[in-house]
Amino acid sequence: MISPAYRTRVILILLFGVTMAYFEAAVVVYLRELYYPEGFTFPLKPMPYRIALVEIGREAASILMLAAVAGAVVRKFWDRFGYFLIMFGTWDIFYYVWLKFTLGWPSGLTDWDILFLIPVPWLGPVIAPVLVAAVMITIGLGITRLFARGVEFRPTGLSWVLGIVATIVILFTFMNNPGVTESDQSPRPYMYNLLVAGLAFYLAGFMHAYKRALRSITTSKEGRV
């Protein structure tokens, strides 16, 4: 039975993700007005080094904000990680929702974007981070629901392996365009097949650990009979 306190916590976490996404989108609105007044497109325009450093710092601060909020909500590491995933995924999806509302961009889910700058620029079509974000929210809700039911979530050996492989594969799809941000060229075609494989690995790894956690509930109940 999920408590009302858990539902309230999730609603507030989602609200934080949505509002943080607006702040993120607002910064991008200003940047695009300065550097892409005619509309964002590739190849990219050069950005002053000091502005790029500020952007990198802002992105790092955003991640720390999410981690800090998750840490303030609950005590256990994996429970915190679950809320972090929910906020991150919500932030990522609504970032594009707000950009569509304020700029009318993206025109479609296949439009390319600069996704992240740490440690190198990440590039990809909008649909890629949106799908990753959806999986993050799904996994985050699964983890936090377990803890709300009094069940510990612990990754299994297999889930660790699948998660690491998935991370490497998906990051490769975002980072395999070296030099695009420094030269007058467009990104290579995106590798959707690797994205799908990576997301499948994430979900498979999570489900393996999730099912083991559920079995612990059954075992505990049987032990009390």
C-alpha positions as CSV (number, residue, x, y, z in Angstrom):
1,M,0.0,0.0,0.0
2,I,1.5,3.3,-1.1
3,S,1.1,6.1,1.5
4,P,-0.3,9.6,0.8
5,A,3.1,10.9,2.0
6,Y,4.8,9.1,-0.9
7,R,2.3,10.5,-3.5
8,T,2.8,14.0,-2.1
9,R,6.6,13.6,-2.3
10,V,6.5,12.5,-5.9
11,I,4.1,15.3,-6.9
12,L,6.5,17.9,-5.3
13,I,9.5,16.3,-7.0
14,L,7.8,16.4,-10.3
15,L,6.8,20.0,-9.7
16,F,10.5,20.8,-9.0
17,G,11.6,19.1,-12.2
18,V,9.0,21.1,-14.3
19,T,9.9,24.4,-12.8
20,M,13.6,23.8,-13.0
21,A,13.1,23.0,-16.7
22,Y,11.6,26.4,-17.2
23,F,14.7,28.1,-15.7
24,E,16.9,26.0,-18.0
25,A,14.8,26.8,-21.0
26,A,14.9,30.5,-20.2
27,V,18.7,30.6,-20.3
28,V,18.6,28.9,-23.7
29,V,16.1,31.4,-24.9
30,Y,18.6,34.2,-24.1
31,L,21.5,32.4,-25.6
32,R,19.7,31.7,-28.9
33,E,18.5,35.3,-29.1
34,L,22.2,36.3,-28.9
35,Y,23.8,33.7,-31.1
36,Y,21.0,32.3,-33.3
37,P,18.5,35.2,-33.8
38,E,17.5,33.6,-37.1
39,G,16.8,30.2,-35.5
40,F,19.0,27.4,-34.0
41,T,20.6,25.2,-36.6
42,F,23.8,23.3,-37.4
43,P,26.7,24.0,-38.1
44,L,27.2,25.7,-34.7
45,K,28.4,29.2,-34.3
46,P,31.5,29.8,-32.2
47,M,30.9,30.8,-28.5
48,P,33.4,32.8,-26.5
49,Y,35.5,30.7,-24.2
50,R,34.4,32.4,-21.0
51,I,30.7,32.0,-22.0
52,A,31.3,28.3,-22.6
53,L,32.9,28.0,-19.2
54,V,29.9,29.6,-17.6
55,E,27.6,27.2,-19.4
56,I,29.7,24.2,-18.2
57,G,29.5,25.6,-14.7
58,R,25.7,26.1,-15.0
59,E,25.2,22.5,-16.1
60,A,27.3,21.1,-13.2
61,A,25.3,23.3,-10.8
62,S,22.1,21.9,-12.2
63,I,23.1,18.3,-11.5
64,L,24.2,19.3,-8.0
65,M,20.8,21.0,-7.4
66,L,19.0,17.8,-8.4
67,A,21.3,15.7,-6.1
68,A,20.8,18.1,-3.2
69,V,17.0,18.0,-3.4
70,A,17.0,14.2,-3.7
71,G,19.3,14.1,-0.7
72,A,17.0,16.3,1.4
73,V,13.9,14.3,0.6
74,V,15.0,10.8,1.8
75,R,17.9,9.2,3.6
76,K,18.9,6.0,1.8
77,F,21.2,6.2,-1.2
78,W,19.2,4.2,-3.7
79,D,16.0,5.9,-2.7
80,R,17.7,9.3,-3.2
81,F,18.9,8.0,-6.6
82,G,15.4,7.1,-7.6
83,Y,14.1,10.6,-6.8
84,F,17.1,12.0,-8.7
85,L,16.1,10.0,-11.7
86,I,12.5,11.2,-11.6
87,M,13.6,14.9,-11.3
88,F,16.3,14.6,-14.0
89,G,13.9,12.9,-16.4
90,T,11.1,15.4,-15.8
91,W,13.5,18.3,-16.1
92,D,14.8,17.0,-19.5
93,I,11.3,16.4,-21.0
94,F,9.8,19.7,-19.9
95,Y,12.9,21.6,-21.0
96,Y,11.8,20.8,-24.5
97,V,8.2,21.5,-23.7
98,W,9.1,25.0,-22.5
99,L,11.3,25.6,-25.5
100,K,8.5,24.7,-27.7
101,F,6.2,27.0,-25.8
102,T,8.6,30.0,-25.8
103,L,10.5,29.5,-29.1
104,G,8.3,27.2,-31.2
105,W,11.4,24.9,-31.3
106,P,11.9,22.0,-31.8
107,S,9.8,21.7,-34.9
108,G,9.9,17.9,-34.5
109,L,11.5,15.2,-32.4
110,T,14.2,14.6,-35.0
111,D,15.7,18.1,-34.7
112,W,19.3,18.1,-33.4
113,D,20.4,19.8,-30.2
114,I,23.4,20.3,-28.0
115,L,22.4,18.1,-25.0
116,F,25.3,18.6,-22.6
117,L,28.8,19.9,-22.4
118,I,30.5,17.8,-19.7
119,P,33.1,16.4,-20.3
120,V,32.7,17.0,-24.0
121,P,29.7,18.3,-26.0
122,W,26.8,15.8,-26.4
123,L,24.8,16.0,-29.6
124,G,21.7,14.2,-30.7
125,P,18.1,14.5,-32.0
126,V,15.6,15.6,-29.4
127,I,13.8,12.3,-29.3
128,A,17.0,10.6,-27.9
129,P,17.2,12.5,-24.6
130,V,13.4,12.4,-24.3
131,L,13.4,8.6,-24.5
132,V,16.2,8.4,-22.1
133,A,14.4,10.7,-19.7
134,A,11.2,8.6,-19.9
135,V,13.2,5.5,-19.0
136,M,14.8,7.4,-16.1
137,I,11.4,8.4,-14.7
138,T,10.1,4.9,-15.1
139,I,13.1,3.4,-13.2
140,G,13.0,6.2,-10.6
141,L,9.3,5.6,-9.8
142,G,10.0,1.9,-9.6
143,I,12.8,2.3,-7.1
144,T,11.0,4.8,-4.9
145,R,7.8,2.8,-4.8
146,L,9.8,-0.1,-3.5
147,F,11.2,2.0,-0.6
148,A,7.7,3.5,0.0
149,R,6.6,-0.1,0.6
150,G,9.4,-0.8,3.0
151,V,11.5,-2.8,0.5
152,E,15.2,-2.2,-0.1
153,F,16.3,-1.8,-3.7
154,R,19.8,-3.2,-4.4
155,P,21.2,-3.6,-7.9
156,T,22.3,-7.1,-8.7
157,G,25.6,-8.0,-10.4
158,L,23.8,-8.5,-13.7
159,S,22.0,-5.2,-13.4
160,W,25.3,-3.4,-12.8
161,V,26.8,-5.0,-15.9
162,L,23.8,-4.1,-18.0
163,G,23.6,-0.6,-16.6
164,I,27.3,0.1,-17.3
165,V,27.1,-1.3,-20.9
166,A,23.9,0.8,-21.5
167,T,25.6,3.9,-20.3
168,I,28.6,3.4,-22.5
169,V,26.5,2.6,-25.5
170,I,24.2,5.6,-25.1
171,L,27.0,8.0,-24.3
172,F,28.8,6.9,-27.4
173,T,25.8,7.8,-29.5
174,F,25.9,11.3,-28.0
175,M,29.6,11.9,-28.1
176,N,30.7,10.4,-31.5
177,N,30.8,13.8,-33.2
178,P,34.2,15.2,-32.1
179,G,35.0,18.6,-33.5
180,V,31.5,19.6,-34.6
181,T,31.4,22.4,-32.0
182,E,34.7,23.7,-33.2
183,S,34.4,23.4,-36.9
184,D,31.9,24.3,-39.6
185,Q,30.3,20.9,-40.0
186,S,27.0,19.1,-39.2
187,P,26.7,16.0,-37.0
188,R,26.8,12.5,-38.4
189,P,23.6,10.5,-38.6
190,Y,22.4,9.4,-35.2
191,M,22.7,5.7,-34.3
192,Y,19.1,5.0,-33.2
193,N,19.8,1.2,-33.1
194,L,22.4,1.7,-30.3
195,L,20.0,4.0,-28.4
196,V,17.3,1.4,-28.4
197,A,19.8,-1.3,-27.4
198,G,21.1,0.9,-24.5
199,L,17.6,1.7,-23.3
200,A,16.7,-2.0,-23.4
201,F,19.8,-2.9,-21.3
202,Y,18.8,-0.2,-18.8
203,L,15.3,-1.6,-18.4
204,A,16.5,-5.2,-18.4
205,G,19.0,-4.5,-15.6
206,F,16.4,-2.6,-13.6
207,M,13.8,-5.3,-13.9
208,H,16.3,-8.0,-12.8
209,A,16.9,-6.1,-9.5
210,Y,13.3,-5.1,-9.2
211,K,12.0,-8.6,-9.4
212,R,14.5,-9.8,-6.9
213,A,13.3,-7.1,-4.5
214,L,9.7,-8.2,-5.0
215,R,10.7,-11.8,-4.3
216,S,12.1,-10.7,-1.0
217,I,8.6,-9.5,-0.1
218,T,7.1,-12.9,-0.9
219,T,9.9,-14.7,1.0
220,S,9.3,-12.4,4.0
221,K,5.6,-13.1,4.0
222,E,6.1,-16.8,3.7
223,G,8.5,-16.8,6.6
224,R,5.8,-15.2,8.9
225,V,3.2,-17.8,8.0
